[in-house]
Amino acid sequence: MSIAVRNSSLLLAATVASLVFISVTAGCQATTPAAGTASPSAQLQKYTASDQSASAGVPTGWQVTKGEQTVIQMTGPQGVTLSLGTTVVARNAAFQPGQRPANGIDLSMPYSATLPQKLAMIIQQGAAASGKTLSQFTVSSATPLQLPATLGQCGRFVAGFSDQQGQEKVLAVFCSLPLDAGGAYKNILLYAQAPAAVAAQAAPIAQSIFRSYSIPTPWLQKKLAPHSVAPPPMAGNSAAAAAILNQSTIRSAAAANNSANCFDLSVLRETPTYDLPRSCGGTKPD
């Protein structure tokens, strides 16, 4: 299966030998090897994207293949491939594998679908775009993340599937953002690719890489912004319109800052609920 990737939207790599496994969370650590079977961490050298939009640690012997627009891709030994920051823009409509709508939309996908269903459809879309097929896609574990409603839904997943290359293991962090004024919505993924035979050995290194991933706040705010921008509010006179627009701008800026902070704390930093501020769905006072 291969997920094709654009700078600001669908990042689906041309590699079909394996798919995503992600272990950025404690919830997924049950799938990692026991102590002594693999190194629990890796020596990482910081890599920063050419446009300064993101950074991540790169293990010795690994190669960065893409770094821009908050997306960082890299490859490692034994066919392991990682991609951080994939953004998939969906139109709220019935799923049509292999078909890509216009106007920056990557696929049609019903917003009412569950997170596991959306993850499966995005993976199927990537396979269809490459002329490949996959089967037996199953989600064995789904752990929701505590986030404010302005960020939609996020979760950590353990799954698996089969393709022409054989069995694959999948672990993923996946967020589906709220539906915007134009009937579209963004979906953000962190993932790594690995053949099932080497997934357990690669998991500790993948954990180290994912936890090193960082996006500067201005870039993260842009990444989390709606795909379609709502029209400015109307008013009876120019002075009133300006006042309403100014208040709306202030509220939007505050909401964007809080969303970026919550996404960073919960999704990227894996902050436990008791350490999350209430504005991010946690229990700690703001």
Residue pairs with C-beta under 8 A, 6 or more apart in sequence:
1 16
1 18
1 19
1 123
1 126
1 127
1 130
1 132
1 134
1 161
1 163
1 168
2 12
2 13
2 14
2 15
2 16
2 126
2 127
2 129
2 130
2 132
3 10
3 11
3 12
3 13
3 19
3 20
3 83
3 86
3 122
3 123
3 126
3 191
4 10
4 11
4 12
4 13
4 14
4 126
4 129
4 130
5 11
5 12
5 13
5 66
5 71
5 73
5 83
5 86
6 106
7 68
7 69
7 71
8 69
8 87
8 104
9 87
9 88
9 89
9 104
9 106
10 86
10 87
10 88
10 89
10 106
10 107
10 125
10 126
11 71
11 73
11 83
11 85
11 86
11 87
11 88
11 189
12 125
12 126
12 129
12 130
13 73
13 81
13 83
13 193
14 130
15 79
15 81
15 193
16 127
16 130
16 132
16 163
16 164
16 165
17 79
17 165
17 193
17 195
18 79
18 80
18 81
18 165
18 168
18 193
18 194
18 195
18 196
19 123
19 134
19 161
19 163
19 168
19 170
19 191
19 193
20 123
20 170
20 171
20 172
20 189
20 191
20 192
20 193
21 168
21 169
21 170
21 171
21 172
21 191
21 192
21 193
21 194
21 199
21 202
21 203
21 206
22 28
22 156
22 170
22 171
22 172
22 173
22 190
22 191
22 192
22 206
22 210
23 29
23 31
23 32
23 171
23 192
23 203
23 204
23 206
23 207
23 210
24 156
24 173
24 190
24 206
24 207
24 210
24 211
24 270
25 143
25 156
25 173
25 270
26 270
27 141
27 143
27 156
28 141
28 143
28 156
28 158
28 171
29 207
30 141
30 158
31 158
31 169
31 171
31 199
31 200
31 203
32 38
32 200
32 203
32 204
32 207
33 200
33 201
33 203
33 204
37 200
37 201
38 200
38 201
38 202
38 203
38 204
38 205
39 204
39 205
40 204
41 204
41 205
41 207
41 208
42 57
42 59
42 60
42 204
42 205
42 208
42 209
43 59
43 60
44 57
44 58
44 59
44 208
44 209
44 212
45 57
45 58
45 59
45 60
46 55
46 56
46 57
46 58
46 212
47 55
47 56
47 57
47 58
47 64
47 67
47 72
47 74
48 54
48 55
48 67
49 55
49 67
49 68
49 69
49 70
49 71
49 72
50 67
50 68
51 68
51 69
52 216
53 68
53 69
53 70
53 215
53 216
53 219
54 67
54 70
54 71
54 72
54 84
54 85
54 213
54 214
54 215
54 216
54 219
55 72
55 212
55 213
55 214
56 72
56 74
56 84
56 209
56 212
56 213
56 214
57 208
57 209
57 212
58 64
58 74
58 209
59 76
59 205
59 208
59 209
61 76
61 77
62 74
62 75
62 76
62 77
63 74
63 75
63 76
64 72
64 73
64 74
65 73
65 74
65 75
66 72
66 73
66 83
67 73
69 85
70 85
70 87
70 215
70 219
70 220
70 223
71 83
71 84
71 85
71 86
71 87
72 83
72 84
72 85
72 213
73 81
73 82
73 83
73 84
74 81
74 82
74 209
75 81
75 82
76 82
76 202
76 205
78 194
78 195
78 198
78 201
78 202
79 193
79 194
79 195
79 198
80 192
80 193
80 194
80 198
80 202
80 205
80 206
81 192
81 193
81 194
82 191
82 192
82 193
82 206
82 209
82 210
83 189
83 190
83 191
83 192
83 193
84 190
84 209
84 210
84 213
85 188
85 190
85 213
85 215
85 223
86 188
86 189
86 190
86 191
87 186
87 187
87 188
87 223
88 106
88 107
88 122
88 186
88 187
88 188
88 189
89 104
89 105
89 106
89 184
89 185
89 186
89 187
89 227
90 105
90 106
90 107
90 108
90 109
90 111
90 118
90 184
90 185
90 186
90 187
91 101
91 105
91 107
91 108
91 109
91 183
91 184
92 108
92 109
92 110
92 111
92 179
92 183
92 184
92 185
93 108
93 109
93 110
94 108
94 110
95 107
95 108
95 109
95 110
95 113
95 121
95 124
95 125
96 107
96 108
97 121
97 124
97 125
97 128
98 125
98 128
98 129
99 107
99 108
100 106
100 107
100 129
101 107
101 108
104 227
105 184
105 227
106 125
107 121
107 122
107 125
109 118
109 121
109 122
109 125
111 176
111 179
111 185
113 121
115 142
115 144
115 153
115 154
115 155
115 157
115 174
115 176
116 139
116 142
116 157
116 159
118 174
118 176
118 187
119 139
119 157
119 159
119 172
119 174
119 189
120 137
120 139
122 187
122 189
123 134
123 137
123 161
123 170
124 134
124 137
127 133
127 134
127 163
132 163
132 164
133 163
133 164
134 161
134 162
134 163
135 161
135 162
135 163
136 160
136 161
136 162
137 159
137 160
137 161
138 159
138 160
138 161
139 157
139 158
139 159
140 158
140 159
140 160
141 156
141 157
141 158
141 159
142 155
142 156
142 157
142 158
143 155
143 156
143 157
144 153
144 154
144 155
145 154
145 155
145 156
145 175
145 266
145 267
146 266
146 273
146 276
146 280
146 281
146 282
147 153
147 154
147 175
147 262
147 263
147 266
147 267
147 280
147 281
148 258
148 259
148 262
148 279
148 280
148 281
149 178
150 178
150 255
150 258
150 259
151 175
151 177
151 178
151 224
151 259
151 262
151 263
152 175
152 176
152 177
152 178
152 185
153 175
153 176
154 173
154 174
154 175
154 176
154 266
154 267
155 173
155 174
155 175
156 171
156 172
156 173
156 174
157 170
157 171
157 172
157 173
157 174
158 170
158 171
159 169
159 170
159 171
159 172
160 167
160 168
160 169
160 170
160 196
161 167
161 168
161 170
162 168
165 195
166 195
166 196
167 196
168 194
168 195
168 196
169 194
169 196
169 199
171 192
171 203
172 189
172 190
172 191
173 189
173 190
173 191
173 210
173 267
174 187
174 188
174 189
175 187
175 188
175 189
175 263
175 267
176 185
176 186
176 187
177 185
177 186
177 187
177 188
177 224
177 226
178 185
178 226
179 185
180 226
180 227
180 228
180 229
180 230
181 226
181 228
181 229
181 230
181 231
182 226
182 227
182 228
183 228
184 226
184 227
184 228
185 226
185 227
186 223
186 224
186 226
186 227
188 223
188 224
188 267
190 210
190 213
190 267
192 202
192 206
192 209
192 210
194 202
194 206
211 269
211 270
213 268
214 268
215 223
215 264
215 268
217 257
217 260
217 261
217 264
220 260
220 263
220 264
221 256
221 257
221 259
221 260
224 256
224 259
224 260
224 263
225 256
232 241
232 245
232 248
233 241
233 244
233 245
233 248
234 241
235 241
235 243
235 244
258 279
258 280
261 280
262 276
262 277
262 279
262 280
262 281
265 271
265 276
265 277
265 280
266 276
266 280
266 281
271 282
273 281
273 282
273 283
274 282
274 283
274 284
275 282
275 284
276 282
276 283
276 284
277 284
277 285
277 286
278 284
278 285
278 286
279 286
